[in-house]
Amino acid sequence: MSKKFLPFVCLFVIANLTAQQRPKLVVGIVVDQMKMEYLYRFQNDFSENGFKRLMNKGYTFYNMHYNYMPTYTAPGHASIYTGTTPAMHGIVSNEWYSRSAGKEVYCTDDASVKTLGDGTKEEGEMSPKNLQTTTITDELRLSTNFKGKVIGISMKDRGAILPAGHFANWAFWYSKTGSFISSTFYGEKLPDWVTDFNAQKGYMKYINQGWNLLKPIATYDESLADDNPYEGKLYKVDKPVFPYDLKAMLEKNNPSILRATPFGNDYVADFAKAAIEKEALGKDDVTDFLAVSFSSTDYVGHILGPRSMELQDTYLRLDLTIADFLIYLDKTVGKGNYLVFLTADHAGAENARFLNDNKYDVTNIDIKEATKNLKKFSTDTFGDDLVLNYDSFNLFFDKNKIKTKGLDLVKVKQAFKDFLMTQNYVKRVYTEEEILANSGADYHLNCIAKGYDATQNGDMVVLDKPGYIEYGPTGTSHGTTYSYDTNVPLLFYGWKIPKGESHEKKVITQIAPTLSQKLKITLPNGTESEVLSEILDK
């Protein structure tokens, strides 16, 4: 090459590098109730192009944890996208008894908006108004002067709405009618492409094929027998065994049955592809953001448990769904033009009776029975029921009764604390005063404090012992500060993501500020701002 052309070539290269300051599309994937351990346990059965592609060609954080309690879906999605915890962003559970409102509150309830699409009145009265801070998606909208599009998609309303943030173009979630719906918070009518998609009733393709094992049964040696005592029954079938007749289930229920099958994930992916095409996501030089949440893993996990063949089959199928989605992104947005991250909103516990049967002395906790015991203690001790509510590990007192009876609230709290500490399942109990005075020295108290909003949470918070689970005898749940509920995968792949891995402990609130730094946009306004420097430009 002639020396006189070299400066021009250098300028051309520099100009192109400068122009590519952001990816054309960011895709955030949240897998509901995914334990990091599933990437180990099922790895030999995964394809090369799904989870393995993300891990082998991207960056994997193996020791990612939630840093607050309760580890539930709504606070999980909110914390991923805001870079802070419930104490700051205000989404303290999926639903909770609000002390300030004096009633039960659902995380995305909004009576001021209406349903868009073929859904019930209640299904569509939703918005992000209860989310008190901005999200990474909000900041992208602001930083692009609202030119970059943001769309959230999930089976669950909260899985679509909270990641999409306050300024989203759209959030869409699945109705019991089989349609994707939205609310008037986002617009006056559904986009025509959504109406057309719903009219096709694409979910019937999955219903008609039924659910059988993807691979030969010998493949599922990482799971328990197909019929075992730790599984619940999917929509009241006689036995929790393959194959499942989804058409028969549909006749007795409604299209919402798709949620508790792996095909709920497939249908979300189908809709996400339609959104990319019809909304032209990733088609210009202004970065767009697609937030996708795969919820079926959570439904299957809750009902059938972490050791069921059904759960393993759901993950093997999700692996193929992700592989297909990545190929779609390669073709439509282009390799190197998109950035993907994949994580989970929480992990999940082992079934407590399964552990007990294998000589670990734990069990499940019947919440109704536990609440009944609290009320009996109150009546026996104070002559009245002072328990207003017990939910999501939070105990609320009826302060009007306490005041009327001339009781000392501090002494009431201490009496309840002493009683709870005699219960076999209780590890620790913290009062509001102890939580707000948290020094950070007590790991579990620190997690509780990060999940505690003084205007919305209870007068006391209960920490169960490890292995105990506030749930029924079959299936599983989550919510605690323990590693089986907090340790989730975090995979980054694509635009300017180096290949590598980390085993250092990281926390979920690092994702949003890291993306902000990566995209060179404003930090979400409540973020704790600790970043994952491993994937930032050196």
Salt bridges, closest charged atoms under 4 A:
ASP32 OD2 - LYS156 NZ 2.90
ASP32 OD1 - HIS346 NE2 3.14
GLU37 OE2 - ARG41 NE 2.84
GLU48 OE2 - LYS52 NZ 3.35
ASP110 OD1 - LYS129 NZ 3.89
GLU125 OE2 - LYS121 NZ 2.87
ASP192 OD1 - LYS189 NZ 2.96
GLU277 OE2 - LYS278 NZ 3.82
GLU279 OE1 - LYS149 NZ 2.93
ASP285 OD1 - LYS24 NZ 2.98
ASP298 OD2 - LYS156 NZ 2.83
ASP298 OD1 - HIS302 NE2 3.34
ASP298 OD1 - HIS346 NE2 3.72
ASP298 OD1 - HIS478 NE2 3.65
ASP313 OD2 - ARG317 NE 2.78
ASP324 OD2 - LYS273 NZ 2.29
ASP330 OD2 - ARG53 NH2 2.88
ASP345 OD2 - HIS77 ND1 3.63
ASP345 OD1 - HIS346 NE2 3.49
GLU350 OE2 - ARG307 NH2 2.65
ASP380 OD2 - LYS376 NZ 2.82
ASP384 OD1 - LYS401 NZ 3.41
ASP385 OD2 - LYS375 NZ 2.90
GLU432 OE2 - ARG99 NH2 3.37
GLU433 OE2 - LYS413 NZ 2.92
GLU434 OE2 - LYS417 NZ 2.75
ASP442 OD1 - ARG428 NH1 3.02
ASP459 OD1 - ARG99 NH1 3.10
ASP459 OD1 - LYS399 NZ 3.00
GLU501 OE2 - HIS503 NE2 3.32
GLU504 OE1 - LYS506 NZ 3.62
GLU528 OE2 - LYS450 NZ 3.78
GLU534 OE2 - LYS506 NZ 2.74
ASP537 OD1 - LYS518 NZ 3.49
ASP537 OD2 - LYS520 NZ 3.77
